[in-house]
């Protein structure tokens, strides 16, 4: 996910604010050595592969799935 996030960073905006997403939205925060970058998109569009950031969204869900497996929560 980290390597994939690096590909999306040029499309994100630098930020110093870290708001929570509104219902139905996903906010990405990309931490680099120099700054934090952000972008947001409708969760449904991300999940249905209708947004450019869908690959990163799905990679994040895969990370969460792997943590659940490790914790024995499948």
PDB file of N, CA, C and O in Angstrom:
ATOM      1  N   UNK A   1       0.831  -1.187   0.000  1.00  0.00           N
ATOM      2  CA  UNK A   1       0.000   0.000   0.000  1.00  0.00           C
ATOM      3  C   UNK A   1       0.877   1.252   0.000  1.00  0.00           C
ATOM      4  O   UNK A   1       0.543   2.247  -0.644  1.00  0.00           O
ATOM      5  N   UNK A   2       1.972   1.204   0.707  1.00  0.00           N
ATOM      6  CA  UNK A   2       2.864   2.369   0.770  1.00  0.00           C
ATOM      7  C   UNK A   2       3.421   2.697  -0.612  1.00  0.00           C
ATOM      8  O   UNK A   2       3.437   3.858  -1.022  1.00  0.00           O
ATOM      9  N   UNK A   3       3.875   1.675  -1.323  1.00  0.00           N
ATOM     10  CA  UNK A   3       4.413   1.903  -2.667  1.00  0.00           C
ATOM     11  C   UNK A   3       3.336   2.443  -3.600  1.00  0.00           C
ATOM     12  O   UNK A   3       3.599   3.335  -4.405  1.00  0.00           O
ATOM     13  N   UNK A   4       2.147   1.914  -3.494  1.00  0.00           N
ATOM     14  CA  UNK A   4       1.040   2.382  -4.320  1.00  0.00           C
ATOM     15  C   UNK A   4       0.673   3.821  -3.963  1.00  0.00           C
ATOM     16  O   UNK A   4       0.392   4.628  -4.849  1.00  0.00           O
ATOM     17  N   UNK A   5       0.673   4.141  -2.681  1.00  0.00           N
ATOM     18  CA  UNK A   5       0.345   5.505  -2.246  1.00  0.00           C
ATOM     19  C   UNK A   5       1.315   6.521  -2.842  1.00  0.00           C
ATOM     20  O   UNK A   5       0.922   7.642  -3.163  1.00  0.00           O
ATOM     21  N   UNK A   6       2.569   6.135  -2.989  1.00  0.00           N
ATOM     22  CA  UNK A   6       3.561   7.042  -3.575  1.00  0.00           C
ATOM     23  C   UNK A   6       3.186   7.427  -5.002  1.00  0.00           C
ATOM     24  O   UNK A   6       3.485   8.536  -5.445  1.00  0.00           O
ATOM     25  N   UNK A   7       2.538   6.527  -5.718  1.00  0.00           N
ATOM     26  CA  UNK A   7       2.102   6.834  -7.081  1.00  0.00           C
ATOM     27  C   UNK A   7       0.972   7.865  -7.104  1.00  0.00           C
ATOM     28  O   UNK A   7       0.837   8.623  -8.065  1.00  0.00           O
ATOM     29  N   UNK A   8       0.164   7.891  -6.048  1.00  0.00           N
ATOM     30  CA  UNK A   8      -0.978   8.797  -5.988  1.00  0.00           C
ATOM     31  C   UNK A   8      -0.634  10.157  -5.373  1.00  0.00           C
ATOM     32  O   UNK A   8      -1.379  11.120  -5.554  1.00  0.00           O
ATOM     33  N   UNK A   9       0.467  10.243  -4.663  1.00  0.00           N
ATOM     34  CA  UNK A   9       0.817  11.469  -3.944  1.00  0.00           C
ATOM     35  C   UNK A   9       0.841  12.718  -4.819  1.00  0.00           C
ATOM     36  O   UNK A   9       0.401  13.769  -4.353  1.00  0.00           O
ATOM     37  N   UNK A  10       1.329  12.666  -6.063  1.00  0.00           N
ATOM     38  CA  UNK A  10       1.321  13.885  -6.881  1.00  0.00           C
ATOM     39  C   UNK A  10      -0.087  14.435  -7.162  1.00  0.00           C
ATOM     40  O   UNK A  10      -0.235  15.607  -7.507  1.00  0.00           O
ATOM     41  N   UNK A  11      -1.097  13.607  -7.018  1.00  0.00           N
ATOM     42  CA  UNK A  11      -2.478  14.038  -7.260  1.00  0.00           C
ATOM     43  C   UNK A  11      -3.149  14.568  -5.985  1.00  0.00           C
ATOM     44  O   UNK A  11      -4.288  15.033  -6.034  1.00  0.00           O
ATOM     45  N   UNK A  12      -2.461  14.500  -4.862  1.00  0.00           N
ATOM     46  CA  UNK A  12      -3.016  14.923  -3.578  1.00  0.00           C
ATOM     47  C   UNK A  12      -2.565  16.344  -3.249  1.00  0.00           C
ATOM     48  O   UNK A  12      -1.706  16.914  -3.922  1.00  0.00           O
ATOM     49  N   UNK A  13      -3.162  16.894  -2.209  1.00  0.00           N
ATOM     50  CA  UNK A  13      -2.886  18.261  -1.776  1.00  0.00           C
ATOM     51  C   UNK A  13      -2.245  18.239  -0.394  1.00  0.00           C
ATOM     52  O   UNK A  13      -2.677  17.481   0.474  1.00  0.00           O
ATOM     53  N   UNK A  14      -1.229  19.054  -0.182  1.00  0.00           N
ATOM     54  CA  UNK A  14      -0.616  19.155   1.140  1.00  0.00           C
ATOM     55  C   UNK A  14      -1.642  19.654   2.140  1.00  0.00           C
ATOM     56  O   UNK A  14      -2.490  20.486   1.818  1.00  0.00           O
ATOM     57  N   UNK A  15      -1.554  19.128   3.377  1.00  0.00           N
ATOM     58  CA  UNK A  15      -2.505  19.537   4.411  1.00  0.00           C
ATOM     59  C   UNK A  15      -1.853  19.568   5.779  1.00  0.00           C
ATOM     60  O   UNK A  15      -0.848  18.904   6.031  1.00  0.00           O
ATOM     61  N   UNK A  16      -2.447  20.347   6.642  1.00  0.00           N
ATOM     62  CA  UNK A  16      -2.072  20.379   8.060  1.00  0.00           C
ATOM     63  C   UNK A  16      -3.304  20.087   8.923  1.00  0.00           C
ATOM     64  O   UNK A  16      -3.232  20.107  10.152  1.00  0.00           O
ATOM     65  N   UNK A  17      -4.428  19.818   8.264  1.00  0.00           N
ATOM     66  CA  UNK A  17      -5.685  19.518   8.958  1.00  0.00           C
ATOM     67  C   UNK A  17      -6.076  18.067   8.691  1.00  0.00           C
ATOM     68  O   UNK A  17      -5.853  17.540   7.601  1.00  0.00           O
ATOM     69  N   UNK A  18      -6.659  17.436   9.699  1.00  0.00           N
ATOM     70  CA  UNK A  18      -6.958  16.010   9.613  1.00  0.00           C
ATOM     71  C   UNK A  18      -8.397  15.727  10.032  1.00  0.00           C
ATOM     72  O   UNK A  18      -8.654  15.084  11.051  1.00  0.00           O
ATOM     73  N   UNK A  19      -9.306  16.214   9.236  1.00  0.00           N
ATOM     74  CA  UNK A  19     -10.732  16.036   9.513  1.00  0.00           C
ATOM     75  C   UNK A  19     -11.135  14.580   9.316  1.00  0.00           C
ATOM     76  O   UNK A  19     -10.505  13.835   8.566  1.00  0.00           O
ATOM     77  N   UNK A  20     -12.193  14.200  10.004  1.00  0.00           N
ATOM     78  CA  UNK A  20     -12.786  12.888   9.780  1.00  0.00           C
ATOM     79  C   UNK A  20     -13.663  12.960   8.542  1.00  0.00           C
ATOM     80  O   UNK A  20     -14.195  14.023   8.223  1.00  0.00           O
ATOM     81  N   UNK A  21     -13.821  11.850   7.842  1.00  0.00           N
ATOM     82  CA  UNK A  21     -14.672  11.877   6.643  1.00  0.00           C
ATOM     83  C   UNK A  21     -16.144  11.989   6.996  1.00  0.00           C
ATOM     84  O   UNK A  21     -16.584  11.518   8.045  1.00  0.00           O
ATOM     85  N   UNK A  22     -16.887  12.609   6.118  1.00  0.00           N
ATOM     86  CA  UNK A  22     -18.338  12.639   6.253  1.00  0.00           C
ATOM     87  C   UNK A  22     -18.877  11.283   5.824  1.00  0.00           C
ATOM     88  O   UNK A  22     -18.169  10.514   5.174  1.00  0.00           O
ATOM     89  N   UNK A  23     -20.107  10.982   6.174  1.00  0.00           N
ATOM     90  CA  UNK A  23     -20.725   9.720   5.777  1.00  0.00           C
ATOM     91  C   UNK A  23     -20.617   9.532   4.270  1.00  0.00           C
ATOM     92  O   UNK A  23     -20.907  10.446   3.498  1.00  0.00           O
ATOM     93  N   UNK A  24     -20.203   8.350   3.864  1.00  0.00           N
ATOM     94  CA  UNK A  24     -20.108   8.040   2.447  1.00  0.00           C
ATOM     95  C   UNK A  24     -18.842   8.527   1.773  1.00  0.00           C
ATOM     96  O   UNK A  24     -18.672   8.329   0.570  1.00  0.00           O
ATOM     97  N   UNK A  25     -17.949   9.162   2.519  1.00  0.00           N
ATOM     98  CA  UNK A  25     -16.694   9.681   1.961  1.00  0.00           C
ATOM     99  C   UNK A  25     -15.513   8.903   2.535  1.00  0.00           C
ATOM    100  O   UNK A  25     -15.589   8.369   3.641  1.00  0.00           O
ATOM    101  N   UNK A  26     -14.449   8.845   1.792  1.00  0.00           N
ATOM    102  CA  UNK A  26     -13.177   8.312   2.263  1.00  0.00           C
ATOM    103  C   UNK A  26     -12.142   9.413   2.104  1.00  0.00           C
ATOM    104  O   UNK A  26     -12.063  10.064   1.062  1.00  0.00           O
ATOM    105  N   UNK A  27     -11.356   9.612   3.143  1.00  0.00           N
ATOM    106  CA  UNK A  27     -10.253  10.570   3.079  1.00  0.00           C
ATOM    107  C   UNK A  27      -8.951   9.794   3.174  1.00  0.00           C
ATOM    108  O   UNK A  27      -8.773   8.965   4.067  1.00  0.00           O
ATOM    109  N   UNK A  28      -8.059  10.066   2.260  1.00  0.00           N
ATOM    110  CA  UNK A  28      -6.726   9.483   2.276  1.00  0.00           C
ATOM    111  C   UNK A  28      -5.763  10.522   2.853  1.00  0.00           C
ATOM    112  O   UNK A  28      -5.826  11.698   2.494  1.00  0.00           O
ATOM    113  N   UNK A  29      -4.876  10.089   3.743  1.00  0.00           N
ATOM    114  CA  UNK A  29      -3.792  10.918   4.243  1.00  0.00           C
ATOM    115  C   UNK A  29      -2.497  10.202   3.909  1.00  0.00           C
ATOM    116  O   UNK A  29      -2.275   9.079   4.361  1.00  0.00           O
ATOM    117  N   UNK A  30      -1.649  10.833   3.130  1.00  0.00           N
ATOM    118  CA  UNK A  30      -0.395  10.241   2.690  1.00  0.00           C
ATOM    119  C   UNK A  30       0.754  10.959   3.390  1.00  0.00           C
ATOM    120  O   UNK A  30       1.007  12.136   3.132  1.00  0.00           O
ATOM    121  N   UNK A  31       1.441  10.253   4.268  1.00  0.00           N
ATOM    122  CA  UNK A  31       2.549  10.812   5.031  1.00  0.00           C
ATOM    123  C   UNK A  31       3.851  10.594   4.266  1.00  0.00           C
ATOM    124  O   UNK A  31       4.196   9.467   3.914  1.00  0.00           O
ATOM    125  N   UNK A  32       4.571  11.691   4.014  1.00  0.00           N
ATOM    126  CA  UNK A  32       5.874  11.603   3.360  1.00  0.00           C
ATOM    127  C   UNK A  32       6.940  12.127   4.310  1.00  0.00           C
ATOM    128  O   UNK A  32       6.633  12.534   5.431  1.00  0.00           O
ATOM    129  N   UNK A  33       8.187  12.117   3.866  1.00  0.00           N
ATOM    130  CA  UNK A  33       9.270  12.649   4.693  1.00  0.00           C
ATOM    131  C   UNK A  33       9.148  14.152   4.907  1.00  0.00           C
ATOM    132  O   UNK A  33       9.691  14.687   5.873  1.00  0.00           O
ATOM    133  N   UNK A  34       8.440  14.834   4.014  1.00  0.00           N
ATOM    134  CA  UNK A  34       8.390  16.292   4.075  1.00  0.00           C
ATOM    135  C   UNK A  34       7.027  16.867   4.429  1.00  0.00           C
ATOM    136  O   UNK A  34       6.953  17.998   4.909  1.00  0.00           O
ATOM    137  N   UNK A  35       5.952  16.130   4.208  1.00  0.00           N
ATOM    138  CA  UNK A  35       4.624  16.705   4.397  1.00  0.00           C
ATOM    139  C   UNK A  35       3.581  15.601   4.481  1.00  0.00           C
ATOM    140  O   UNK A  35       3.889  14.419   4.326  1.00  0.00           O
ATOM    141  N   UNK A  36       2.348  16.009   4.727  1.00  0.00           N
ATOM    142  CA  UNK A  36       1.201  15.114   4.665  1.00  0.00           C
ATOM    143  C   UNK A  36       0.314  15.617   3.539  1.00  0.00           C
ATOM    144  O   UNK A  36       0.057  16.815   3.421  1.00  0.00           O
ATOM    145  N   UNK A  37      -0.147  14.694   2.721  1.00  0.00           N
ATOM    146  CA  UNK A  37      -0.992  15.031   1.581  1.00  0.00           C
ATOM    147  C   UNK A  37      -2.340  14.352   1.746  1.00  0.00           C
ATOM    148  O   UNK A  37      -2.442  13.303   2.381  1.00  0.00           O
ATOM    149  N   UNK A  38      -3.369  14.953   1.173  1.00  0.00           N
ATOM    150  CA  UNK A  38      -4.704  14.397   1.328  1.00  0.00           C
ATOM    151  C   UNK A  38      -5.489  14.455   0.029  1.00  0.00           C
ATOM    152  O   UNK A  38      -5.234  15.277  -0.852  1.00  0.00           O
ATOM    153  N   UNK A  39      -6.441  13.560  -0.051  1.00  0.00           N
ATOM    154  CA  UNK A  39      -7.422  13.540  -1.130  1.00  0.00           C
ATOM    155  C   UNK A  39      -8.642  12.815  -0.583  1.00  0.00           C
ATOM    156  O   UNK A  39      -8.530  12.015   0.345  1.00  0.00           O
ATOM    157  N   UNK A  40      -9.793  13.092  -1.152  1.00  0.00           N
ATOM    158  CA  UNK A  40     -11.002  12.394  -0.716  1.00  0.00           C
ATOM    159  C   UNK A  40     -11.844  12.030  -1.923  1.00  0.00           C
ATOM    160  O   UNK A  40     -11.702  12.600  -3.005  1.00  0.00           O
ATOM    161  N   UNK A  41     -12.727  11.060  -1.706  1.00  0.00           N
ATOM    162  CA  UNK A  41     -13.595  10.591  -2.785  1.00  0.00           C
ATOM    163  C   UNK A  41     -14.795   9.884  -2.176  1.00  0.00           C
ATOM    164  O   UNK A  41     -14.736   9.424  -1.036  1.00  0.00           O
ATOM    165  N   UNK A  42     -15.878   9.796  -2.929  1.00  0.00           N
ATOM    166  CA  UNK A  42     -17.041   9.039  -2.451  1.00  0.00           C
ATOM    167  C   UNK A  42     -16.692   7.558  -2.295  1.00  0.00           C
ATOM    168  O   UNK A  42     -16.129   6.942  -3.200  1.00  0.00           O
ATOM    169  N   UNK A  43     -17.029   7.005  -1.150  1.00  0.00           N
ATOM    170  CA  UNK A  43     -16.711   5.613  -0.853  1.00  0.00           C
ATOM    171  C   UNK A  43     -17.317   4.649  -1.883  1.00  0.00           C
ATOM    172  O   UNK A  43     -16.670   3.678  -2.275  1.00  0.00           O
ATOM    173  N   UNK A  44     -18.524   4.907  -2.310  1.00  0.00           N
ATOM    174  CA  UNK A  44     -19.179   4.028  -3.274  1.00  0.00           C
ATOM    175  C   UNK A  44     -18.417   4.007  -4.605  1.00  0.00           C
ATOM    176  O   UNK A  44     -18.233   2.945  -5.199  1.00  0.00           O
ATOM    177  N   UNK A  45     -17.976   5.177  -5.069  1.00  0.00           N
ATOM    178  CA  UNK A  45     -17.209   5.239  -6.314  1.00  0.00           C
ATOM    179  C   UNK A  45     -15.891   4.485  -6.189  1.00  0.00           C
ATOM    180  O   UNK A  45     -15.472   3.794  -7.117  1.00  0.00           O
ATOM    181  N   UNK A  46     -15.244   4.622  -5.041  1.00  0.00           N
ATOM    182  CA  UNK A  46     -13.988   3.916  -4.808  1.00  0.00           C
ATOM    183  C   UNK A  46     -14.210   2.411  -4.819  1.00  0.00           C
ATOM    184  O   UNK A  46     -13.474   1.670  -5.471  1.00  0.00           O
ATOM    185  N   UNK A  47     -15.222   1.969  -4.099  1.00  0.00           N
ATOM    186  CA  UNK A  47     -15.498   0.542  -3.986  1.00  0.00           C
ATOM    187  C   UNK A  47     -15.945  -0.094  -5.277  1.00  0.00           C
ATOM    188  O   UNK A  47     -15.692  -1.276  -5.510  1.00  0.00           O
ATOM    189  N   UNK A  48     -16.609   0.674  -6.122  1.00  0.00           N
ATOM    190  CA  UNK A  48     -17.127   0.149  -7.390  1.00  0.00           C
ATOM    191  C   UNK A  48     -16.179   0.405  -8.566  1.00  0.00           C
ATOM    192  O   UNK A  48     -16.569   0.267  -9.725  1.00  0.00           O
ATOM    193  N   UNK A  49     -14.929   0.779  -8.257  1.00  0.00           N
ATOM    194  CA  UNK A  49     -13.913   0.999  -9.296  1.00  0.00           C
ATOM    195  C   UNK A  49     -14.262   2.130 -10.253  1.00  0.00           C
ATOM    196  O   UNK A  49     -13.879   2.102 -11.423  1.00  0.00           O
ATOM    197  N   UNK A  50     -14.996   3.133  -9.750  1.00  0.00           N
ATOM    198  CA  UNK A  50     -15.379   4.265 -10.598  1.00  0.00           C
ATOM    199  C   UNK A  50     -14.562   5.520 -10.274  1.00  0.00           C
ATOM    200  O   UNK A  50     -14.935   6.623 -10.675  1.00  0.00           O
ATOM    201  N   UNK A  51     -13.475   5.358  -9.566  1.00  0.00           N
ATOM    202  CA  UNK A  51     -12.651   6.503  -9.200  1.00  0.00           C
ATOM    203  C   UNK A  51     -11.184   6.136  -9.405  1.00  0.00           C
ATOM    204  O   UNK A  51     -10.795   4.983  -9.222  1.00  0.00           O
ATOM    205  N   UNK A  52     -10.384   7.111  -9.780  1.00  0.00           N
ATOM    206  CA  UNK A  52      -8.953   6.873 -10.035  1.00  0.00           C
ATOM    207  C   UNK A  52      -8.221   6.324  -8.814  1.00  0.00           C
ATOM    208  O   UNK A  52      -7.235   5.601  -8.953  1.00  0.00           O
ATOM    209  N   UNK A  53      -8.699   6.664  -7.623  1.00  0.00           N
ATOM    210  CA  UNK A  53      -8.043   6.222  -6.398  1.00  0.00           C
ATOM    211  C   UNK A  53      -8.545   4.866  -5.909  1.00  0.00           C
ATOM    212  O   UNK A  53      -8.158   4.430  -4.825  1.00  0.00           O
ATOM    213  N   UNK A  54      -9.387   4.198  -6.669  1.00  0.00           N
ATOM    214  CA  UNK A  54      -9.913   2.890  -6.269  1.00  0.00           C
ATOM    215  C   UNK A  54      -8.819   1.872  -5.932  1.00  0.00           C
ATOM    216  O   UNK A  54      -8.973   1.144  -4.952  1.00  0.00           O
ATOM    217  N   UNK A  55      -7.724   1.786  -6.694  1.00  0.00           N
ATOM    218  CA  UNK A  55      -6.688   0.807  -6.324  1.00  0.00           C
ATOM    219  C   UNK A  55      -6.120   1.033  -4.925  1.00  0.00           C
ATOM    220  O   UNK A  55      -5.845   0.070  -4.210  1.00  0.00           O
ATOM    221  N   UNK A  56      -5.945   2.270  -4.533  1.00  0.00           N
ATOM    222  CA  UNK A  56      -5.431   2.559  -3.195  1.00  0.00           C
ATOM    223  C   UNK A  56      -6.467   2.213  -2.131  1.00  0.00           C
ATOM    224  O   UNK A  56      -6.119   1.693  -1.071  1.00  0.00           O
ATOM    225  N   UNK A  57      -7.720   2.496  -2.402  1.00  0.00           N
ATOM    226  CA  UNK A  57      -8.823   2.149  -1.503  1.00  0.00           C
ATOM    227  C   UNK A  57      -8.840   0.636  -1.252  1.00  0.00           C
ATOM    228  O   UNK A  57      -8.929   0.194  -0.107  1.00  0.00           O
ATOM    229  N   UNK A  58      -8.754  -0.144  -2.316  1.00  0.00           N
ATOM    230  CA  UNK A  58      -8.780  -1.599  -2.177  1.00  0.00           C
ATOM    231  C   UNK A  58      -7.519  -2.126  -1.501  1.00  0.00           C
ATOM    232  O   UNK A  58      -7.577  -3.106  -0.758  1.00  0.00           O
ATOM    233  N   UNK A  59      -6.398  -1.494  -1.750  1.00  0.00           N
ATOM    234  CA  UNK A  59      -5.161  -1.885  -1.062  1.00  0.00           C
ATOM    235  C   UNK A  59      -5.297  -1.652   0.441  1.00  0.00           C
ATOM    236  O   UNK A  59      -4.833  -2.464   1.241  1.00  0.00           O
ATOM    237  N   UNK A  60      -5.925  -0.557   0.820  1.00  0.00           N
ATOM    238  CA  UNK A  60      -6.160  -0.287   2.237  1.00  0.00           C
ATOM    239  C   UNK A  60      -7.048  -1.336   2.874  1.00  0.00           C
ATOM    240  O   UNK A  60      -6.806  -1.761   4.004  1.00  0.00           O
ATOM    241  N   UNK A  61      -8.076  -1.754   2.150  1.00  0.00           N
ATOM    242  CA  UNK A  61      -8.955  -2.803   2.672  1.00  0.00           C
ATOM    243  C   UNK A  61      -8.216  -4.132   2.794  1.00  0.00           C
ATOM    244  O   UNK A  61      -8.496  -4.918   3.699  1.00  0.00           O
ATOM    245  N   UNK A  62      -7.290  -4.381   1.905  1.00  0.00           N
ATOM    246  CA  UNK A  62      -6.485  -5.606   2.008  1.00  0.00           C
ATOM    247  C   UNK A  62      -5.594  -5.560   3.251  1.00  0.00           C
ATOM    248  O   UNK A  62      -5.426  -6.578   3.923  1.00  0.00           O
ATOM    249  N   UNK A  63      -5.032  -4.415   3.561  1.00  0.00           N
ATOM    250  CA  UNK A  63      -4.233  -4.270   4.780  1.00  0.00           C
ATOM    251  C   UNK A  63      -5.104  -4.551   6.005  1.00  0.00           C
ATOM    252  O   UNK A  63      -4.694  -5.277   6.911  1.00  0.00           O
ATOM    253  N   UNK A  64      -6.296  -3.979   6.029  1.00  0.00           N
ATOM    254  CA  UNK A  64      -7.212  -4.208   7.149  1.00  0.00           C
ATOM    255  C   UNK A  64      -7.554  -5.693   7.257  1.00  0.00           C
ATOM    256  O   UNK A  64      -7.572  -6.242   8.358  1.00  0.00           O
ATOM    257  N   UNK A  65      -7.823  -6.341   6.140  1.00  0.00           N
ATOM    258  CA  UNK A  65      -8.136  -7.780   6.137  1.00  0.00           C
ATOM    259  C   UNK A  65      -6.989  -8.600   6.708  1.00  0.00           C
ATOM    260  O   UNK A  65      -7.213  -9.540   7.470  1.00  0.00           O
ATOM    261  N   UNK A  66      -5.777  -8.250   6.346  1.00  0.00           N
ATOM    262  CA  UNK A  66      -4.616  -8.985   6.853  1.00  0.00           C
ATOM    263  C   UNK A  66      -4.455  -8.802   8.361  1.00  0.00           C
ATOM    264  O   UNK A  66      -4.113  -9.755   9.062  1.00  0.00           O
ATOM    265  N   UNK A  67      -4.696  -7.600   8.868  1.00  0.00           N
ATOM    266  CA  UNK A  67      -4.660  -7.378  10.322  1.00  0.00           C
ATOM    267  C   UNK A  67      -5.710  -8.225  11.020  1.00  0.00           C
ATOM    268  O   UNK A  67      -5.448  -8.789  12.082  1.00  0.00           O
ATOM    269  N   UNK A  68      -6.889  -8.317  10.436  1.00  0.00           N
ATOM    270  CA  UNK A  68      -7.954  -9.134  11.046  1.00  0.00           C
ATOM    271  C   UNK A  68      -7.557 -10.608  11.085  1.00  0.00           C
ATOM    272  O   UNK A  68      -7.831 -11.305  12.062  1.00  0.00           O
ATOM    273  N   UNK A  69      -6.913 -11.073  10.023  1.00  0.00           N
ATOM    274  CA  UNK A  69      -6.454 -12.464   9.998  1.00  0.00           C
ATOM    275  C   UNK A  69      -5.427 -12.682  11.090  1.00  0.00           C
ATOM    276  O   UNK A  69      -5.488 -13.677  11.812  1.00  0.00           O
ATOM    277  N   UNK A  70      -4.483 -11.760  11.218  1.00  0.00           N
ATOM    278  CA  UNK A  70      -3.438 -11.870  12.238  1.00  0.00           C
ATOM    279  C   UNK A  70      -4.053 -11.909  13.624  1.00  0.00           C
ATOM    280  O   UNK A  70      -3.604 -12.663  14.488  1.00  0.00           O
ATOM    281  N   UNK A  71      -5.078 -11.098  13.838  1.00  0.00           N
ATOM    282  CA  UNK A  71      -5.744 -11.048  15.136  1.00  0.00           C
ATOM    283  C   UNK A  71      -6.717 -12.208  15.342  1.00  0.00           C
ATOM    284  O   UNK A  71      -7.289 -12.353  16.423  1.00  0.00           O
ATOM    285  N   UNK A  72      -6.910 -13.039  14.305  1.00  0.00           N
ATOM    286  CA  UNK A  72      -7.817 -14.155  14.414  1.00  0.00           C
ATOM    287  C   UNK A  72      -9.276 -13.788  14.311  1.00  0.00           C
ATOM    288  O   UNK A  72     -10.141 -14.527  14.779  1.00  0.00           O
ATOM    289  N   UNK A  73      -9.563 -12.624  13.688  1.00  0.00           N
ATOM    290  CA  UNK A  73     -10.942 -12.164  13.598  1.00  0.00           C
ATOM    291  C   UNK A  73     -11.544 -12.370  12.229  1.00  0.00           C
ATOM    292  O   UNK A  73     -12.696 -11.992  12.016  1.00  0.00           O
ATOM    293  N   UNK A  74     -10.827 -12.946  11.299  1.00  0.00           N
ATOM    294  CA  UNK A  74     -11.280 -13.168   9.923  1.00  0.00           C
ATOM    295  C   UNK A  74     -12.392 -12.239   9.598  1.00  0.00           C
ATOM    296  O   UNK A  74     -12.915 -12.267   8.484  1.00  0.00           O
TER     297      UNK A  74
END
